Amino acid sequence: MTSGRKGQKGRQSKYDISLKRRIAKDYQSGDQSTTQLGKIYNVPHQYISRWSEQFSCELAVHVNSRAMTEQETKELEALQKRLLAVEKKLEYEQMRNFALETMIDLAKTELGIDVRKNSGAKQPEE
């Protein structure tokens, strides 16, 4: 036995990874079935399904990398600006939360006031 990826033991693949990618790409972007591609590349059609699934995320980027229209470009820029604004607001709220938590901790240690609610505490009767 040989040592495989990440030190795992196992047999080496009979097929090169570049060939697997090429076949998976042909399957995902073409009109041919796994059986047809299996005959072309002389590999079992079951392997092609497995490789297609294995490389699906990697190949999705390449398949969908067509040129964007002007409208899509504008929408992308608007979404990027919105994302930046939301990230800034999140950062502000996280700092605000930290400041409030610090104030509550100080009120407890310095003044002896426990501001946090105790879940088991009885509510005052009206």
KAGIPE-V741899 format. One record per helix or strand. SS is the DSSP state (H for helix, E for strand). FROM is the first residue (numbers start at 1). TO is the last residue. If there is no record, write none. Layout:
BEGIN
ss=(SS | SS)
from=(FROM | FROM)
to=(TO | TO)
END
This chain:
BEGIN
ss=(E | H | E | H | H | H | H | H)
from=(2 | 5 | 9 | 17 | 34 | 45 | 56 | 70)
to=(3 | 7 | 10 | 29 | 41 | 54 | 63 | 111)
END
